[in-house]
Amino acid sequence: MIKFHPTEELLVKYTQGELDASLCLVIGTHIDMCPVCANTVKDIEEQVAKRALNSGSRFANTDIDNMLEQIMNSSAPEAMLREPALKEVMLEGKQFKVPPSLGRLGSRLGPWSKVPGSVWRAPVDIEGQHNVNLIYMAAGASVPEHTHRGSEATLVLNGSFADEFDNYGDGDFIYLGDSHRHSPQTAQEDCLTLAWLDAPLQFTSGIARLLNPFSSLFFR
């Protein structure tokens, strides 16, 4: 059962296209996995549509018609159909299923590389940016205690991990700001996540602080 979801404010901004494209990918993938949020987004879309229709006949009749015509004449849908779909990823001899929102961007998934703490990352190229990554943590792995110079969103795709705040499983969406400090770790089970950052990590304990000048190479 999914315990952690995007806030309603985030879902509204997602629906209205007001978020970073990489963060939209993480939220959209959560929605693929979460019937509760899928229904919430549907309700938000209906409310937005009603407000638009009630705002005046000029918008309802003219602007909507123009938008529909642009969509129908656009080559974007055909291009998306040509994009190879990724149904699963393989790492360390294991297969992990990939939700559709992420799978449609299969050709944009970069190579896996190992980072400290029995952790692997693979960047996803969104509009030329690499601030969203697939992160794999082996069983018994841990990321040193850190905070962020910005915000972080993490979606559990498969498996589980824990930090100082709670335990997280399949479909859970965790959004942390620059005031949060935590040390994610796995126990007997490995974990695959999709993680978004708008600024590099800032390690806060022990020898890991020596990595701060290079943290953008690991998680950005």
C-alpha positions as CSV (number, residue, x, y, z in Angstrom):
1,M,0.0,0.0,0.0
2,I,1.4,3.4,-1.0
3,K,1.7,5.7,2.1
4,F,3.4,8.8,0.7
5,H,2.0,11.0,-2.1
6,P,2.7,14.4,-3.7
7,T,0.8,17.2,-2.0
8,E,-2.3,18.5,-3.7
9,E,-0.4,21.7,-4.5
10,L,2.2,19.7,-6.4
11,L,-0.5,17.7,-8.2
12,V,-2.3,21.0,-9.2
13,K,1.0,22.4,-10.5
14,Y,1.7,19.1,-12.3
15,T,-1.7,19.2,-14.0
16,Q,-1.2,22.8,-15.1
17,G,2.3,22.3,-16.4
18,E,3.9,24.6,-13.9
19,L,6.7,22.3,-12.7
20,D,10.2,21.4,-14.0
21,A,10.0,18.7,-16.7
22,S,12.2,16.3,-14.7
23,L,10.0,16.7,-11.6
24,C,6.9,16.1,-13.8
25,L,8.5,12.8,-14.9
26,V,8.8,11.7,-11.2
27,I,5.3,12.7,-10.3
28,G,3.8,11.3,-13.5
29,T,5.5,8.0,-12.8
30,H,4.0,8.0,-9.3
31,I,0.6,8.6,-10.8
32,D,1.1,5.5,-13.0
33,M,1.6,3.5,-9.8
34,C,-1.0,5.2,-7.6
35,P,-4.7,4.9,-8.4
36,V,-5.5,7.5,-5.6
37,C,-3.4,10.2,-7.2
38,A,-4.6,9.2,-10.7
39,N,-8.1,9.9,-9.5
40,T,-7.1,13.2,-7.8
41,V,-5.4,14.4,-11.0
42,K,-8.5,13.5,-13.0
43,D,-10.6,15.6,-10.6
44,I,-8.2,18.5,-10.8
45,E,-8.3,18.3,-14.7
46,E,-12.1,18.4,-14.6
47,Q,-12.1,21.4,-12.2
48,V,-9.6,23.3,-14.4
49,A,-11.7,22.5,-17.5
50,K,-14.9,23.8,-15.9
51,R,-13.2,27.0,-14.8
52,A,-11.9,27.5,-18.3
53,L,-15.3,26.9,-19.8
54,N,-17.0,29.2,-17.3
55,S,-14.5,32.0,-17.8
56,G,-16.1,33.2,-21.1
57,S,-17.3,31.9,-24.4
58,R,-14.4,33.5,-26.3
59,F,-11.9,31.2,-24.6
60,A,-14.2,28.2,-24.7
61,N,-15.0,28.4,-28.3
62,T,-11.9,30.0,-29.9
63,D,-8.9,29.2,-27.8
64,I,-9.8,25.6,-27.2
65,D,-10.5,25.0,-30.9
66,N,-7.1,26.5,-31.7
67,M,-5.4,24.3,-29.2
68,L,-7.0,21.1,-30.5
69,E,-6.1,22.0,-34.0
70,Q,-2.4,22.5,-33.0
71,I,-2.4,19.2,-31.2
72,M,-3.9,17.3,-34.2
73,N,-1.4,19.0,-36.6
74,S,1.6,18.5,-34.4
75,S,4.2,15.8,-35.3
76,A,5.0,15.3,-31.6
77,P,2.6,12.3,-31.0
78,E,4.1,10.5,-34.0
79,A,7.6,11.2,-32.6
80,M,6.6,9.8,-29.3
81,L,5.3,6.6,-30.9
82,R,8.7,6.1,-32.5
83,E,10.5,6.4,-29.1
84,P,11.4,2.9,-28.0
85,A,9.5,1.9,-24.9
86,L,11.5,0.6,-21.9
87,K,9.6,-2.1,-20.0
88,E,12.3,-3.1,-17.6
89,V,15.8,-2.4,-16.5
90,M,18.4,-5.0,-15.6
91,L,21.1,-4.4,-12.9
92,E,23.2,-6.8,-10.9
93,G,21.4,-9.8,-12.5
94,K,18.0,-8.5,-11.6
95,Q,15.0,-7.3,-13.6
96,F,12.9,-4.3,-12.5
97,K,9.6,-3.4,-14.2
98,V,9.4,0.2,-15.4
99,P,6.1,2.2,-15.2
100,P,4.8,3.6,-18.6
101,S,5.7,7.3,-17.9
102,L,9.3,6.4,-17.4
103,G,9.3,3.7,-20.0
104,R,8.4,6.1,-22.8
105,L,11.8,7.7,-22.3
106,G,13.8,4.5,-22.5
107,S,16.2,5.9,-25.1
108,R,17.1,8.8,-22.8
109,L,18.4,6.6,-20.0
110,G,22.2,6.9,-19.7
111,P,24.7,4.2,-18.6
112,W,24.9,2.9,-15.1
113,S,27.8,4.1,-12.9
114,K,28.7,3.1,-9.4
115,V,28.9,5.7,-6.6
116,P,29.9,5.4,-3.0
117,G,27.9,3.2,-0.6
118,S,26.9,0.2,-2.9
119,V,24.8,2.6,-5.0
120,W,24.4,2.8,-8.8
121,R,22.9,5.7,-10.8
122,A,21.8,6.1,-14.4
123,P,20.8,9.6,-15.6
124,V,17.7,10.3,-17.5
125,D,18.1,13.1,-20.1
126,I,15.2,15.5,-19.9
127,E,15.5,18.6,-22.1
128,G,19.3,18.3,-21.9
129,Q,19.3,18.2,-18.1
130,H,20.5,15.4,-15.9
131,N,18.9,16.2,-12.6
132,V,16.8,13.1,-12.5
133,N,18.3,9.6,-12.1
134,L,17.5,6.0,-11.6
135,I,19.1,5.1,-8.3
136,Y,19.8,1.5,-7.3
137,M,20.7,0.6,-3.7
138,A,21.9,-2.9,-3.1
139,A,20.7,-4.8,0.1
140,G,22.6,-3.3,3.1
141,A,23.6,-0.2,1.2
142,S,23.5,3.3,2.6
143,V,23.9,6.9,1.4
144,P,25.9,9.1,3.9
145,E,23.9,11.6,5.9
146,H,23.2,14.7,3.8
147,T,21.0,17.6,3.2
148,H,20.3,19.5,0.0
149,R,21.1,22.9,-1.5
150,G,17.6,22.7,-2.9
151,S,14.8,20.2,-3.1
152,E,14.7,16.4,-3.6
153,A,11.9,14.1,-4.8
154,T,12.3,10.4,-4.6
155,L,9.9,7.7,-6.0
156,V,10.3,4.1,-4.9
157,L,9.9,1.9,-8.1
158,N,10.8,-1.4,-6.5
159,G,11.9,-2.6,-3.1
160,S,12.2,-0.5,0.0
161,F,14.5,1.8,2.0
162,A,14.4,3.7,5.3
163,D,15.7,6.9,6.7
164,E,15.4,8.8,10.0
165,F,11.8,9.7,9.2
166,D,10.1,6.5,8.0
167,N,10.2,3.3,5.8
168,Y,9.3,3.6,2.2
169,G,8.0,1.0,-0.3
170,D,6.8,0.6,-3.9
171,G,5.1,3.7,-5.2
172,D,5.9,6.0,-2.2
173,F,6.8,9.6,-3.2
174,I,9.1,11.5,-0.8
175,Y,9.6,15.2,-1.2
176,L,12.3,16.9,0.9
177,G,13.5,20.5,1.1
178,D,16.8,22.0,2.1
179,S,16.0,21.9,5.8
180,H,15.8,18.0,5.8
181,R,18.8,15.9,6.8
182,H,18.7,12.1,6.3
183,S,20.7,9.0,5.5
184,P,18.8,6.6,3.3
185,Q,19.6,2.9,3.7
186,T,18.4,-0.5,2.8
187,A,18.2,-3.6,5.0
188,Q,17.6,-7.1,3.6
189,E,16.0,-5.9,0.4
190,D,17.5,-3.9,-2.5
191,C,15.7,-0.8,-3.8
192,L,15.3,1.0,-7.2
193,T,14.2,4.6,-7.1
194,L,13.7,7.5,-9.4
195,A,15.2,10.6,-7.9
196,W,15.0,14.3,-8.8
197,L,17.3,17.1,-7.5
198,D,17.3,20.8,-8.3
199,A,20.7,21.2,-6.6
200,P,23.5,18.8,-5.5
201,L,23.7,16.9,-2.3
202,Q,25.5,18.4,0.7
203,F,27.0,15.6,2.9
204,T,27.0,16.5,6.6
205,S,28.8,13.9,8.5
206,G,32.2,12.3,8.8
207,I,34.6,11.7,5.9
208,A,31.7,11.9,3.5
209,R,32.0,15.7,3.7
210,L,35.1,15.5,1.6
211,L,32.9,14.5,-1.3
212,N,30.9,17.7,-1.3
213,P,33.0,19.4,-4.0
214,F,32.2,16.4,-6.2
215,S,28.6,15.7,-5.2
216,S,27.2,17.1,-8.4
217,L,29.1,14.4,-10.3
218,F,27.3,11.7,-8.3
219,F,23.7,12.9,-8.1
220,R,23.2,15.7,-10.7
